[in-house]
Amino acid sequence: MRIAFISDTHLGFSKHKIELDSYICFEQALKIVKDVADLIVLPGDVFDSSSPGEECLSKTFSILQMFTGHESVAKVIGIDDRKQHNSKTGLNIPIVAIPGTHEYKMKEDGPLEVLENAGYLICLHAGSCTIQKGNEKVNIFGMKGVPEQVARDALKKLSFFPKDGTNILVLHQSFKELLPFNDDMVATLEYKDLPPGFDLYVNGHIHQHKVFELDSGTFLIPGSTINTQVRKVEIKRRKGVVIYDTESNKIDFIEIPAQRQYRYLELDVLKGLENQDVIFEGLGPVTYSLFGKEIILEPYIKVKLVGKIDEHKKNILQNIKKRDGFIVDVEKDLSVIEQKIKDIDLKAIRDGAITTAEQVFFENLYSSGFKKSFDLKQVFEYLKEEKPEKVIEHLEKG
Ligand SMILES: [Mn+2]
């Protein structure tokens, strides 16, 4: 059996002036896998939100409908999950999904249950389902994305155990080994916590595609189909889907053909701003037709600025930001802010504030009947030094 993994599609993602990329990539992912896969697995973060709006659901339904209507060869023959509603899928290929961290809800139904009730997929929360094609059986075990602090205990409690056939465990969590630091708020799971005996361990959540071997078996991170954070590591590799062949154990990564181009630049304002064309060189728009419209995906350039900006540089920067046909996202390095703070004459501000406070103080005292015979200047000094007892002493003397 050939199983497709399409992870972290984040349908409805709309930050960074990007609105349709999630749908464009999801539709292409389904297009890629529909002729080659017998089963599709979505390892979480299918939606970007646990309560997507009508617009997002409508677009999602439109895309799924493009792939409905055919008789499937692989069939779902059993589901073992308490929260499961619907065992039929209207698509030509069965789809099994788990909710990710973005769809997380304690108990209520989320968007994946909406798709399940509409007959599009099987949503596993803490259970398994079996898919059969000819004589071959594949068991998909799934645990929905849970808060990291409880992930280790939750997985242990489920005590997943392989069944007859090929066994695949699908999760949506962080792992301690994948992090550069140890923090139970961020990850409690370690590879050794994985139940043994599975043919493949699949994990959503991590947006960079990776495959590696563990003692317990092969660990597959399909990676996301969209960049949700424009960071150096995240945009390094183009996005895609994964096809796993249960017979040969081969894992293939297939790139999504039409996707927005990204570039990450660290720019020293002293050197890098004069030759602006270098910033845009080699990047161009990508067009794609979806929902009966031609959509132009402009290249996205993230610029991290390092150094001090003067007026002249500010103008150059404005030109870069305004360049037609590009999305330019400028992030200032902290050192720029530090420099700005240094440039401000703090002493002048402080002195100015005190002078104003002094005036207000005197005016208030005189208007409330204080005689000018008091050395109010001295009183104010005492107050500034936080010595109220001295103030009283002074007033009593007067
Ligand atoms: Mn995600």
Boltz pocket constraint, residues with backbone or C-beta under 6 A from the ligand:
constraints:
  - pocket:
      binder: B
      contacts: [[A, 8], [A, 44], [A, 45], [A, 100], [A, 102], [A, 205], [A, 206], [A, 207], [A, 224]]
      max_distance: 6.0
